[in-house]
Amino acid sequence: MTDPTVTIEGVASHLSAPLRGAFSIRWSGYLTVAAGGVYRFATRSDDGSKLVVDDLLVVDNGGVHGLQSSTGTVSLGPGSHRVTLEYFQADGSFELDWEWGRGDGALTAVPSWRLSREPVTSATLVAARALDWALGIGLMATVAAGVVIAGGSWTFERGVPSAARFARFPKTASLALFVGLALLETWPLASAPGRLSRNDNGDTMLNEWTIAWVAHQAPRAPTRLFDANIFYPERRTLAFSESMIVQGMLAAPVLWLGGSPVLAYNLVLIAGFALTGWAACLLIARWTNDWMAGIVSGVLAAFNAHNLTSLPHLQTQHVEFFFLSLLILDRLVRDPGLRHAVSFAVLFTLQALTSYYLLVITGFATAACLVVRPWDWRQRGAKLARWLAASAAVGAILLAPYLLEYWRVSRDHGFKRVPENVLPASLLDYLMTPSRLDRWVFGPVQGDNPLFPGVVCLALAAYALTRGRALTDARARMCAAFGVCGVVLSFGLAVPGYATLHRLFVPLWGIRAVSRFGYLGIVAAALLAGYGAASLRARLSADWHQTCLVFTLVALAIVETLAMPIGYTPFEGVPAIYSRLARGGEGVVAELPLPSPRGIALNSPYDLNSTAHWRPMLNGYSGSVPDSYAKHYQALRDFPGDAAIAALKSYGVRYVFAHREGFEPTVLDAIDRQTSLERIAEEGTIVLYSVK
């Protein structure tokens, strides 16, 4: 994997499980210096660390010990020098920092822009530094343009046009602002969206396959949308994990025009950030009548610890319908009627079709919102109850085909999350963030699911609750209510009564990571922060004071959330050998050796590769694994033995992709001698056979 900086937390963000117990990490690459001389290096670590520069051991801070520092010197000439930094952890807490300085100068952190995977020239080094500055300048220019166009309400003197003229199209201008911010926050993804990826994570490849399957199958056989091509011969395998129907439809034009699943995924990912921020902006701008407040809320709701550490999980990035449903829910409560009831049902359905998790989360948020509107219930309780029931009925009809597939899968395979196996949040999660500014100021915090809303977000939300008008506004109380609800539920069994709630509320049976409920806390704080920003602005009478406040709050909100540049891995495309099979043709495919059920994530590249042919296959990676897969694994362990060949034929397997790196040399010879296999093609370590 590739990381833009040398941090243990950066490595941990690529892994599906937290770093615990004993482990070791090795970083290697090149460090470029502009001027020659004697350089001093230091590592500060708990436990051991070693630094090698140009094959010379410069710092030896090894052994099992607490936090301690060690230094060393080396003479370096101008240009790139190969460096290797090793870290060893025995158990317990862990920490690592490395610094450098020239001569007797002070030691400072090694700047990330001097690090590269390959040797670079001095000109490239200067260009990298210039790019850092350009991104910063571009950030401020984007903020300035967006604030002036979308949030301005001040006037200028001596005949200069007022900002109201620039704010003629605030919705379009604010959308453009959030698209720009999405490109910036995920940088450098936009520089090569078809080549860069997070395919170092199996969930990314699963989601790329998912949206590609939806785009492929929906126009061909919509009634069999859930009968995906993995885990043959099982049915409804799309429901083994998130089906992401909305994301699949968003990706469809890219895929239909010949774009790769990785390109489609990245574009939909960027769109998710932009649309989520824009929808939150529209909501608060409407509720506070202040576009600046809306922009602040949109930035905090879209670019936060939860979303920026969930790049491999496309289902978490599209929350735009949640904010629009809050807008309509408020209207429905204030003025119950057919239009609002149907609109809310449609928006709830669209949000549910982005993610099963978000279906459940939005349901709890809606209930919390209704509980804290007693005045509306007293005023129009009977009418409101009727139209809420009508809205629920419409939503149930729209979602019935979708939920029925998940119910059938749960019934047929026994997929059910018990309370004891759910993954709750911890208190440390609410202090963890990928923000470079927060980590620099407060230091890194270890947790499994970053849920820190941010200092700016918490400060503005606190102001809204203590000095602003949040407590007197029913809509702000709705935000506070679902925020508290989400934070409480995120702790799972640590909350009294959760086990009973889990047993009675059937949709919770499909939720494993209850920690994701904590996102409601971030969203609530972000929306309340908009109220805080609007209250602050209302207290200022001078136009130039309001102007300064606009720039300051929006700039602080953006700068604090920045986690870029983000580390991605290069995607070289699906191997061409998979295109040897005609798309949608007959015959089952097997990728061998078949990974064990414990190593099911090793199938994730095969999910992605199958998008080249879409034939059914024995392999599969998803959130749940059927029992039949374990049987297939046992039957094929002696491949290419006669029993395994007979099993392949009984399963209807017609084609086998044999991955040579997974077999012993003696087994490879046996595969070539197996008369029931006919070699069709070979590419790298992959050999395609047909089963006679």
C-alpha positions as CSV (number, residue, x, y, z in Angstrom):
1,M,0.0,0.0,0.0
2,T,1.1,3.6,-0.5
3,D,0.8,6.3,2.2
4,P,1.5,10.0,1.7
5,T,2.9,10.3,5.3
6,V,4.6,7.9,7.7
7,T,2.2,7.3,10.5
8,I,0.9,4.2,12.2
9,E,-2.6,5.6,12.0
10,G,-2.3,5.9,8.2
11,V,-1.5,2.2,8.0
12,A,-4.4,1.3,10.3
13,S,-6.8,3.2,8.1
14,H,-6.1,0.7,5.3
15,L,-6.9,-2.3,7.4
16,S,-10.3,-4.0,8.1
17,A,-9.4,-4.7,11.7
18,P,-7.7,-2.5,14.3
19,L,-4.0,-2.9,15.1
20,R,-3.7,-4.8,18.4
21,G,-1.0,-6.9,20.1
22,A,2.3,-7.5,18.4
23,F,2.9,-6.2,14.9
24,S,5.6,-4.6,12.8
25,I,5.5,-2.0,9.9
26,R,8.1,-1.2,7.3
27,W,8.0,2.0,5.2
28,S,10.3,2.3,2.2
29,G,10.8,5.0,-0.4
30,Y,12.9,8.0,-1.2
31,L,13.7,11.2,0.6
32,T,14.9,14.1,-1.5
33,V,17.2,16.8,-0.2
34,A,17.9,20.1,-2.0
35,A,21.3,20.8,-0.4
36,G,24.1,18.4,0.6
37,G,25.5,18.3,4.1
38,V,25.4,16.4,7.3
39,Y,21.8,15.6,8.4
40,R,20.6,14.5,11.8
41,F,17.7,12.1,12.1
42,A,15.7,11.0,15.2
43,T,13.0,8.5,15.9
44,R,10.7,8.7,19.0
45,S,8.8,5.4,19.4
46,D,7.1,3.0,21.7
47,D,8.3,0.2,21.1
48,G,11.3,-0.1,18.8
49,S,12.2,1.6,15.5
50,K,15.1,1.7,13.1
51,L,16.0,4.1,10.3
52,V,18.2,3.0,7.3
53,V,19.3,5.6,4.8
54,D,21.1,4.4,1.6
55,D,21.7,1.0,3.2
56,L,23.3,2.6,6.3
57,L,21.7,2.1,9.7
58,V,21.4,5.7,10.9
59,V,19.1,5.4,13.9
60,D,18.8,2.3,16.1
61,N,16.0,2.7,18.5
62,G,15.1,-1.0,18.7
63,G,14.0,-3.2,21.5
64,V,10.9,-3.4,23.7
65,H,10.6,-0.2,25.6
66,G,8.4,2.7,26.5
67,L,8.4,6.0,24.6
68,Q,12.0,7.0,24.0
69,S,14.1,8.9,21.4
70,S,17.3,8.0,19.6
71,T,19.3,10.0,17.0
72,G,22.0,9.5,14.4
73,T,23.7,11.5,11.6
74,V,24.6,10.8,8.0
75,S,26.1,12.8,5.2
76,L,23.8,13.3,2.2
77,G,24.3,14.8,-1.2
78,P,21.7,16.7,-3.2
79,G,19.0,14.4,-4.7
80,S,17.0,11.4,-3.7
81,H,18.1,8.9,-1.1
82,R,16.5,5.6,-0.3
83,V,15.1,5.4,3.2
84,T,13.6,2.5,5.2
85,L,11.8,3.0,8.5
86,E,10.9,0.0,10.5
87,Y,8.6,0.0,13.6
88,F,8.1,-2.9,16.0
89,Q,5.3,-3.2,18.6
90,A,5.3,-5.9,21.3
91,D,2.0,-5.0,23.0
92,G,0.1,-2.2,24.6
93,S,0.1,1.4,23.4
94,F,2.1,2.5,20.3
95,E,3.6,5.7,19.0
96,L,6.1,6.7,16.3
97,D,7.5,10.1,15.1
98,W,10.6,10.8,13.0
99,E,12.3,14.1,12.6
100,W,15.3,15.5,10.8
101,G,17.6,18.6,10.7
102,R,20.6,19.8,8.8
103,G,23.8,20.2,10.8
104,D,23.1,21.5,14.3
105,G,19.7,23.0,13.3
106,A,16.6,22.2,15.2
107,L,14.8,18.9,14.5
108,T,11.5,19.1,12.7
109,A,9.0,16.6,11.3
110,V,10.1,15.2,7.9
111,P,7.8,16.9,5.4
112,S,5.6,14.6,3.4
113,W,6.2,16.5,0.1
114,R,9.9,15.4,0.2
115,L,8.9,11.7,0.2
116,S,8.3,9.6,-3.0
117,R,8.0,6.1,-4.1
118,E,10.7,6.5,-6.8
119,P,13.7,8.8,-7.1
120,V,12.8,12.3,-8.2
121,T,14.7,15.3,-9.6
122,S,15.1,18.6,-7.8
123,A,12.7,20.1,-10.3
124,T,10.1,17.6,-9.4
125,L,10.6,18.4,-5.7
126,V,10.1,22.1,-6.4
127,A,6.9,21.3,-8.3
128,A,5.6,19.2,-5.5
129,R,6.1,22.1,-3.1
130,A,4.5,24.5,-5.5
131,L,1.5,22.1,-5.8
132,D,1.1,22.2,-2.0
133,W,1.0,26.0,-2.1
134,A,-1.3,26.0,-5.2
135,L,-3.8,23.7,-3.4
136,G,-3.8,26.1,-0.4
137,I,-4.3,29.1,-2.6
138,G,-7.0,27.3,-4.6
139,L,-8.7,26.4,-1.4
140,M,-9.0,30.0,-0.3
141,A,-10.1,31.1,-3.8
142,T,-12.8,28.4,-3.8
143,V,-14.0,29.5,-0.4
144,A,-13.9,33.1,-1.3
145,A,-15.8,32.6,-4.5
146,G,-18.4,30.3,-2.9
147,V,-19.0,32.7,0.0
148,V,-19.3,35.7,-2.1
149,I,-21.7,34.1,-4.6
150,A,-23.7,31.8,-2.3
151,G,-23.6,33.4,1.1
152,G,-23.2,37.1,0.5
153,S,-25.7,39.6,1.7
154,W,-23.5,42.6,2.2
155,T,-23.2,45.7,-0.1
156,F,-20.3,47.7,-1.5
157,E,-20.1,51.4,-1.8
158,R,-19.5,53.8,-4.7
159,G,-21.6,52.1,-7.3
160,V,-19.9,48.6,-7.1
161,P,-22.7,46.0,-7.6
162,S,-24.1,44.5,-4.5
163,A,-23.5,40.8,-3.6
164,A,-27.2,40.2,-4.1
165,R,-26.6,40.3,-7.8
166,F,-24.0,37.6,-7.5
167,A,-26.4,35.6,-5.3
168,R,-29.0,35.5,-8.0
169,F,-28.5,31.7,-8.4
170,P,-27.4,30.6,-4.9
171,K,-28.4,27.0,-5.3
172,T,-26.3,26.5,-8.4
173,A,-23.4,28.5,-6.9
174,S,-23.4,26.5,-3.7
175,L,-23.6,23.2,-5.6
176,A,-20.5,24.3,-7.6
177,L,-18.8,25.2,-4.3
178,F,-19.4,21.7,-2.9
179,V,-18.3,20.0,-6.0
180,G,-15.0,21.9,-5.8
181,L,-14.7,21.0,-2.1
182,A,-15.4,17.3,-2.8
183,L,-12.5,17.3,-5.4
184,L,-10.2,19.1,-2.9
185,E,-11.1,16.9,0.2
186,T,-10.5,13.7,-1.8
187,W,-7.4,14.9,-3.6
188,P,-5.5,13.5,-5.5
189,L,-8.4,11.3,-6.6
190,A,-9.6,13.8,-9.2
191,S,-6.2,13.9,-10.8
192,A,-6.7,10.3,-12.1
193,P,-10.1,9.0,-11.2
194,G,-9.8,6.0,-13.5
195,R,-6.5,4.9,-12.1
196,L,-6.4,5.8,-8.4
197,S,-8.4,3.7,-6.0
198,R,-8.8,2.3,-2.5
199,N,-8.6,-1.2,-3.9
200,D,-6.2,-2.1,-1.2
201,N,-9.5,-2.6,0.8
202,G,-11.7,-5.6,-0.2
203,D,-14.9,-3.6,0.6
204,T,-14.0,-1.1,-2.2
205,M,-13.8,-3.9,-4.8
206,L,-17.1,-5.4,-3.4
207,N,-18.8,-2.0,-3.8
208,E,-17.3,-1.5,-7.3
209,W,-18.7,-4.9,-8.3
210,T,-22.1,-4.0,-6.7
211,I,-22.8,-0.8,-8.6
212,A,-21.5,-2.4,-11.8
213,W,-23.9,-5.3,-11.3
214,V,-26.9,-3.0,-10.7
215,A,-26.1,-1.0,-13.8
216,H,-25.6,-4.2,-15.8
217,Q,-28.7,-6.1,-14.6
218,A,-31.3,-3.4,-14.0
219,P,-32.0,-2.7,-17.7
220,R,-31.8,-6.4,-18.7
221,A,-33.7,-8.3,-16.0
222,P,-34.9,-5.9,-13.3
223,T,-37.0,-8.6,-11.6
224,R,-33.8,-10.7,-11.1
225,L,-31.7,-7.8,-9.9
226,F,-30.8,-9.5,-6.7
227,D,-29.8,-12.8,-8.4
228,A,-26.1,-11.6,-8.7
229,N,-23.4,-13.8,-10.2
230,I,-21.4,-14.5,-7.0
231,F,-21.7,-17.6,-4.7
232,Y,-23.2,-19.8,-7.4
233,P,-25.7,-21.5,-7.1
234,E,-27.2,-19.3,-4.4
235,R,-29.9,-16.8,-5.3
236,R,-30.4,-13.2,-4.1
237,T,-26.7,-12.8,-3.4
238,L,-26.9,-9.1,-4.0
239,A,-28.7,-9.0,-0.7
240,F,-25.8,-10.6,1.1
241,S,-24.5,-7.1,1.6
242,E,-25.5,-3.5,0.7
243,S,-27.2,-3.4,-2.7
244,M,-26.7,0.4,-3.3
245,I,-29.4,0.6,-6.0
246,V,-29.2,4.5,-6.1
247,Q,-25.4,4.5,-6.4
248,G,-25.7,1.9,-9.2
249,M,-28.1,4.0,-11.2
250,L,-25.8,7.0,-10.7
251,A,-22.9,5.0,-12.0
252,A,-24.8,3.5,-14.9
253,P,-24.1,6.2,-17.5
254,V,-20.4,5.9,-16.9
255,L,-20.4,2.1,-17.2
256,W,-22.7,2.1,-20.2
257,L,-20.3,4.4,-22.0
258,G,-17.5,2.0,-21.4
259,G,-16.0,3.4,-18.2
260,S,-14.4,1.0,-15.7
261,P,-16.1,0.1,-12.3
262,V,-13.2,2.0,-10.6
263,L,-13.9,5.2,-12.5
264,A,-17.6,4.9,-11.9
265,Y,-17.0,4.3,-8.2
266,N,-14.8,7.3,-7.8
267,L,-17.1,9.6,-9.7
268,V,-20.1,8.5,-7.6
269,L,-17.9,8.8,-4.4
270,I,-17.1,12.4,-5.3
271,A,-20.8,13.1,-6.1
272,G,-21.8,11.6,-2.7
273,F,-19.6,14.1,-0.9
274,A,-20.9,17.0,-3.0
275,L,-24.6,16.1,-2.9
276,T,-24.5,15.4,0.9
277,G,-22.9,18.8,1.6
278,W,-25.2,20.6,-0.8
279,A,-28.4,19.0,0.7
280,A,-27.4,19.9,4.2
281,C,-26.6,23.4,3.0
282,L,-30.1,23.8,1.4
283,L,-31.8,22.5,4.6
284,I,-30.1,25.0,7.0
285,A,-30.3,27.9,4.4
286,R,-34.0,27.3,4.3
287,W,-34.5,26.9,8.0
288,T,-32.3,29.9,9.0
289,N,-32.7,32.0,5.9
290,D,-28.9,32.3,5.8
291,W,-26.8,30.8,3.0
292,M,-23.6,31.3,4.9
293,A,-25.0,29.2,7.8
294,G,-26.0,26.6,5.2
295,I,-22.5,26.4,3.7
296,V,-21.0,25.9,7.2
297,S,-23.4,23.1,8.0
298,G,-22.9,21.5,4.6
299,V,-19.1,21.5,5.0
300,L,-19.3,19.9,8.4
301,A,-22.0,17.4,7.4
302,A,-20.2,16.1,4.4
303,F,-16.5,16.3,5.2
304,N,-16.1,14.9,8.7
305,A,-14.2,12.1,10.5
306,H,-16.8,9.4,9.6
307,N,-17.1,10.1,5.9
308,L,-13.4,10.8,5.2
309,T,-12.4,7.5,6.8
310,S,-15.1,5.6,4.9
311,L,-13.9,6.0,1.4
312,P,-14.0,2.2,0.9
313,H,-17.7,2.2,1.8
314,L,-19.7,4.0,-0.9
315,Q,-22.9,3.3,1.0
316,T,-22.0,5.8,3.7
317,Q,-21.3,8.7,1.4
318,H,-24.8,9.4,-0.1
319,V,-26.8,11.0,2.7
320,E,-28.4,13.7,0.6
321,F,-31.9,12.3,0.8
322,F,-31.8,12.3,4.6
323,F,-31.4,16.1,4.7
324,L,-34.2,16.6,2.1
325,S,-36.4,14.2,4.1
326,L,-35.9,16.3,7.2
327,L,-37.0,19.4,5.3
328,I,-40.2,17.7,4.1
329,L,-40.8,16.0,7.5
330,D,-40.9,19.5,9.1
331,R,-43.4,20.6,6.5
332,L,-45.5,17.5,7.0
333,V,-45.7,18.1,10.7
334,R,-46.6,21.8,10.2
335,D,-49.1,21.2,7.4
336,P,-50.2,17.6,7.1
337,G,-51.4,16.8,3.6
338,L,-51.0,14.5,0.6
339,R,-48.2,16.3,-1.1
340,H,-45.9,16.3,1.9
341,A,-46.8,12.8,2.9
342,V,-45.9,11.3,-0.5
343,S,-42.8,13.5,-0.8
344,F,-41.5,12.3,2.5
345,A,-42.2,8.6,1.6
346,V,-40.3,9.0,-1.7
347,L,-37.3,10.7,-0.1
348,F,-37.2,8.1,2.7
349,T,-37.3,5.3,0.0
350,L,-34.5,6.9,-2.0
351,Q,-32.3,7.1,1.2
352,A,-33.1,3.5,2.0
353,L,-32.1,2.4,-1.4
354,T,-28.6,3.9,-0.9
355,S,-27.9,1.7,2.1
356,Y,-29.8,-0.7,4.4
357,Y,-27.9,0.9,7.3
358,L,-29.2,4.3,6.4
359,L,-32.7,3.0,6.1
360,V,-32.6,1.9,9.8
361,I,-30.7,5.1,10.9
362,T,-33.1,7.4,9.1
363,G,-36.0,5.5,10.7
364,F,-34.7,6.1,14.2
365,A,-34.0,9.7,13.3
366,T,-37.5,10.2,12.1
367,A,-39.0,8.8,15.2
368,A,-36.8,11.1,17.4
369,C,-37.9,14.1,15.4
370,L,-41.6,13.4,15.9
371,V,-41.2,12.8,19.6
372,V,-39.9,16.4,20.2
373,R,-42.8,18.1,18.4
374,P,-45.5,17.9,21.2
375,W,-47.0,21.3,20.3
376,D,-47.7,20.1,16.7
377,W,-49.2,16.9,18.0
378,R,-51.5,19.0,20.3
379,Q,-52.5,21.3,17.5
380,R,-53.2,18.8,14.8
381,G,-52.6,15.3,16.3
382,A,-55.4,13.4,14.5
383,K,-54.7,14.9,11.1
384,L,-51.0,14.5,11.5
385,A,-51.3,10.8,12.5
386,R,-53.5,10.1,9.5
387,W,-51.0,11.6,7.0
388,L,-48.0,10.0,8.7
389,A,-49.7,6.7,8.4
390,A,-50.4,7.3,4.8
391,S,-46.8,8.3,4.2
392,A,-45.7,5.1,6.0
393,A,-48.0,3.0,3.8
394,V,-46.6,4.6,0.6
395,G,-43.1,4.0,1.8
396,A,-43.9,0.4,2.7
397,I,-45.3,-0.2,-0.8
398,L,-42.3,1.3,-2.5
399,L,-39.8,-0.6,-0.3
400,A,-41.6,-3.9,-0.2
401,P,-39.8,-5.5,-3.1
402,Y,-36.4,-4.4,-1.7
403,L,-37.0,-5.5,1.8
404,L,-38.6,-8.8,0.7
405,E,-35.3,-9.8,-0.8
406,Y,-33.4,-9.2,2.4
407,W,-36.1,-11.0,4.4
408,R,-35.9,-14.1,2.1
409,V,-32.1,-14.1,2.4
410,S,-32.3,-13.9,6.2
411,R,-34.9,-16.7,6.3
412,D,-33.1,-19.0,3.9
413,H,-29.6,-18.6,5.3
414,G,-30.1,-17.6,8.9
415,F,-28.3,-14.3,8.5
416,K,-29.1,-12.5,11.7
417,R,-27.0,-10.2,13.8
418,V,-27.3,-11.0,17.5
419,P,-26.7,-8.2,20.0
420,E,-23.6,-9.9,21.4
421,N,-21.9,-9.8,18.0
422,V,-22.5,-6.2,17.0
423,L,-19.6,-3.7,16.8
424,P,-20.3,-0.8,19.2
425,A,-18.6,2.6,19.3
426,S,-16.2,3.6,22.1
427,L,-15.6,6.9,23.8
428,L,-12.3,7.1,22.0
429,D,-14.0,6.9,18.7
430,Y,-15.7,10.3,19.4
431,L,-12.2,11.8,19.8
432,M,-10.7,10.3,16.7
433,T,-10.3,12.1,13.4
434,P,-8.3,12.1,10.2
435,S,-8.1,15.9,10.2
436,R,-4.5,16.9,9.8
437,L,-5.1,20.1,11.7
438,D,-6.7,18.4,14.7
439,R,-4.1,15.7,14.8
440,W,-1.4,18.3,14.7
441,V,-2.9,20.3,17.5
442,F,-4.2,17.5,19.8
443,G,-2.1,14.5,18.7
444,P,-3.4,11.2,17.4
445,V,-6.1,9.3,19.2
446,Q,-6.5,5.5,18.8
447,G,-10.0,4.2,18.0
448,D,-11.8,2.0,15.5
449,N,-14.4,4.3,14.1
450,P,-13.6,8.0,13.9
451,L,-16.6,10.1,15.0
452,F,-15.1,13.4,16.2
453,P,-17.4,16.2,14.8
454,G,-14.6,18.8,15.0
455,V,-13.7,21.8,17.2
456,V,-15.4,24.3,14.9
457,C,-18.6,22.2,14.7
458,L,-18.8,21.6,18.4
459,A,-18.1,25.3,19.3
460,L,-20.8,26.6,16.9
461,A,-23.3,23.9,18.0
462,A,-22.7,24.8,21.7
463,Y,-23.2,28.4,20.9
464,A,-26.5,27.6,19.2
465,L,-27.7,25.6,22.2
466,T,-26.6,28.1,24.9
467,R,-26.8,31.5,23.3
468,G,-28.6,31.1,20.0
469,R,-32.2,30.3,19.2
470,A,-31.8,26.6,18.8
471,L,-33.8,25.6,21.9
472,T,-36.7,27.8,20.9
473,D,-36.8,26.4,17.3
474,A,-38.6,23.1,16.9
475,R,-36.5,22.1,13.9
476,A,-33.3,22.6,15.9
477,R,-34.7,20.5,18.7
478,M,-35.4,17.8,16.1
479,C,-31.6,17.8,15.2
480,A,-30.6,17.6,18.8
481,A,-33.0,14.8,19.4
482,F,-31.9,12.5,16.6
483,G,-28.2,13.4,17.5
484,V,-28.7,12.2,21.1
485,C,-30.6,9.1,19.8
486,G,-27.7,8.2,17.4
487,V,-24.9,8.6,19.9
488,V,-26.8,6.5,22.5
489,L,-27.5,3.7,20.0
490,S,-23.9,3.6,18.8
491,F,-22.8,2.1,22.1
492,G,-24.9,-1.0,21.6
493,L,-25.2,-3.4,24.6
494,A,-23.5,-0.8,26.8
495,V,-26.8,1.0,26.8
496,P,-29.5,-0.5,29.1
497,G,-32.4,-1.9,27.2
498,Y,-30.6,-2.2,23.8
499,A,-30.9,-6.0,23.9
500,T,-34.6,-5.7,24.2
501,L,-34.9,-3.1,21.5
502,H,-32.8,-5.3,19.2
503,R,-35.1,-8.3,19.9
504,L,-38.3,-6.3,19.2
505,F,-37.2,-4.1,16.3
506,V,-36.5,-6.6,13.5
507,P,-34.6,-4.2,11.1
508,L,-31.8,-4.1,13.7
509,W,-31.1,-7.8,13.0
510,G,-29.3,-6.7,9.9
511,I,-27.1,-4.1,11.6
512,R,-23.6,-5.3,12.6
513,A,-21.7,-2.1,13.1
514,V,-24.0,-0.2,15.4
515,S,-21.2,2.4,15.8
516,R,-22.4,3.9,12.5
517,F,-25.4,5.3,14.5
518,G,-22.8,7.8,15.8
519,Y,-22.9,9.6,12.4
520,L,-26.2,11.0,13.5
521,G,-24.4,12.8,16.3
522,I,-22.0,14.4,13.7
523,V,-24.9,15.4,11.5
524,A,-26.9,16.9,14.4
525,A,-23.9,18.9,15.5
526,A,-23.3,20.1,11.9
527,L,-26.8,21.3,11.5
528,L,-26.8,23.0,14.9
529,A,-23.5,24.6,14.0
530,G,-25.4,26.3,11.1
531,Y,-27.9,27.7,13.7
532,G,-24.9,28.9,15.7
533,A,-23.4,30.6,12.7
534,A,-26.7,32.3,11.8
535,S,-27.1,33.5,15.4
536,L,-23.5,34.9,15.4
537,R,-24.1,36.7,12.1
538,A,-27.4,38.2,13.3
539,R,-25.6,39.8,16.3
540,L,-23.4,41.8,13.9
541,S,-24.8,45.0,12.4
542,A,-21.9,46.3,10.3
543,D,-21.7,44.7,6.8
544,W,-18.0,44.4,6.9
545,H,-18.2,42.6,10.3
546,Q,-20.6,40.1,8.7
547,T,-18.2,39.7,5.7
548,C,-15.3,38.9,8.0
549,L,-17.4,36.4,9.9
550,V,-18.5,34.7,6.7
551,F,-14.9,34.2,5.5
552,T,-13.6,33.2,8.9
553,L,-16.3,30.6,9.8
554,V,-16.4,28.9,6.4
555,A,-12.6,28.9,6.1
556,L,-12.2,27.4,9.6
557,A,-14.8,24.7,8.8
558,I,-13.0,23.7,5.6
559,V,-9.5,23.9,6.9
560,E,-10.2,21.8,10.0
561,T,-11.8,19.0,8.0
562,L,-8.9,18.6,5.5
563,A,-7.4,15.2,5.5
564,M,-5.9,15.4,2.0
565,P,-3.7,14.3,0.3
566,I,-5.2,10.9,0.7
567,G,-3.2,7.8,-0.1
568,Y,-4.6,5.7,-3.0
569,T,-3.3,2.6,-4.8
570,P,-3.0,2.5,-8.6
571,F,-5.5,0.4,-10.5
572,E,-4.2,-1.2,-13.7
573,G,-7.5,-2.5,-14.9
574,V,-9.1,-5.9,-14.9
575,P,-6.7,-8.4,-16.5
576,A,-7.4,-8.8,-20.2
577,I,-7.6,-12.6,-19.8
578,Y,-11.1,-12.2,-18.3
579,S,-12.3,-10.7,-21.5
580,R,-11.7,-14.0,-23.2
581,L,-15.1,-15.1,-21.9
582,A,-18.0,-13.5,-23.7
583,R,-20.1,-11.3,-21.5
584,G,-23.2,-13.0,-20.1
585,G,-22.4,-16.3,-21.7
586,E,-23.2,-19.7,-20.3
587,G,-21.0,-21.8,-18.0
588,V,-20.0,-21.3,-14.4
589,V,-16.6,-19.9,-13.5
590,A,-14.3,-20.9,-10.6
591,E,-11.2,-18.9,-9.4
592,L,-8.8,-21.4,-7.8
593,P,-7.4,-22.0,-5.3
594,L,-10.7,-21.2,-3.6
595,P,-10.0,-19.1,-0.5
596,S,-11.2,-20.5,2.8
597,P,-14.3,-19.1,4.4
598,R,-12.0,-17.4,7.0
599,G,-10.2,-15.7,4.1
600,I,-13.3,-14.8,2.2
601,A,-11.9,-11.2,1.5
602,L,-9.4,-12.8,-0.9
603,N,-12.3,-13.2,-3.3
604,S,-12.9,-9.4,-3.6
605,P,-10.6,-9.0,-6.7
606,Y,-12.6,-11.9,-8.3
607,D,-15.8,-10.0,-7.7
608,L,-14.3,-7.1,-9.6
609,N,-12.8,-9.2,-12.3
610,S,-16.1,-10.9,-13.0
611,T,-17.4,-7.5,-14.3
612,A,-15.6,-8.4,-17.6
613,H,-17.8,-11.4,-18.2
614,W,-20.7,-11.5,-15.7
615,R,-20.8,-15.3,-15.7
616,P,-21.9,-17.0,-12.5
617,M,-19.0,-18.1,-10.3
618,L,-18.4,-20.2,-7.2
619,N,-16.3,-17.4,-5.7
620,G,-17.7,-14.4,-3.9
621,Y,-17.0,-11.7,-1.3
622,S,-19.8,-10.0,0.6
623,G,-21.0,-9.1,4.0
624,S,-22.4,-12.6,4.6
625,V,-21.2,-16.0,3.4
626,P,-23.6,-18.9,2.6
627,D,-23.0,-22.4,4.0
628,S,-22.6,-23.8,0.4
629,Y,-19.3,-21.9,0.0
630,A,-17.7,-23.9,2.8
631,K,-18.8,-27.1,1.1
632,H,-17.3,-26.0,-2.2
633,Y,-14.1,-25.1,-0.4
634,Q,-13.8,-28.6,1.1
635,A,-14.7,-30.3,-2.2
636,L,-12.0,-28.4,-4.1
637,R,-9.1,-28.5,-1.7
638,D,-7.4,-31.3,-3.6
639,F,-7.6,-29.6,-7.0
640,P,-6.7,-30.8,-9.6
641,G,-7.4,-34.3,-8.2
642,D,-10.1,-36.4,-9.8
643,A,-12.6,-35.8,-6.9
644,A,-12.2,-32.0,-7.3
645,I,-12.7,-32.2,-11.1
646,A,-15.8,-34.3,-10.5
647,A,-17.1,-31.7,-8.1
648,L,-16.4,-28.9,-10.6
649,K,-18.4,-30.8,-13.2
650,S,-21.3,-31.4,-10.7
651,Y,-21.4,-27.7,-10.0
652,G,-21.6,-26.9,-13.7
653,V,-18.2,-25.2,-13.8
654,R,-17.0,-24.7,-17.3
655,Y,-14.1,-22.4,-16.9
656,V,-11.3,-22.3,-14.3
657,F,-9.0,-19.3,-13.7
658,A,-6.0,-20.9,-11.9
659,H,-3.8,-18.5,-10.0
660,R,-0.3,-19.9,-10.1
661,E,1.0,-18.0,-7.0
662,G,-1.6,-19.9,-4.9
663,F,-0.3,-23.4,-5.8
664,E,2.8,-25.4,-4.9
665,P,5.1,-26.2,-7.9
666,T,4.1,-29.9,-7.7
667,V,0.4,-29.0,-7.9
668,L,1.1,-26.7,-10.9
669,D,2.6,-29.7,-12.7
670,A,-0.5,-31.8,-11.8
671,I,-2.8,-29.1,-13.2
672,D,-0.9,-29.2,-16.6
673,R,-1.2,-33.0,-16.6
674,Q,-4.9,-33.1,-15.8
675,T,-6.6,-34.4,-18.9
676,S,-10.0,-32.9,-18.0
677,L,-8.6,-29.4,-18.2
678,E,-7.8,-27.6,-21.5
679,R,-5.6,-24.5,-21.4
680,I,-7.2,-21.5,-23.2
681,A,-5.1,-18.5,-22.3
682,E,-2.4,-17.3,-20.0
683,E,-1.6,-13.8,-18.6
684,G,1.0,-13.3,-15.9
685,T,0.3,-15.8,-13.2
686,I,-3.3,-16.4,-14.3
687,V,-4.1,-19.4,-16.5
688,L,-7.6,-19.9,-18.0
689,Y,-8.7,-23.5,-18.5
690,S,-11.9,-25.0,-19.8
691,V,-13.3,-28.1,-18.1
692,K,-13.9,-30.8,-20.7
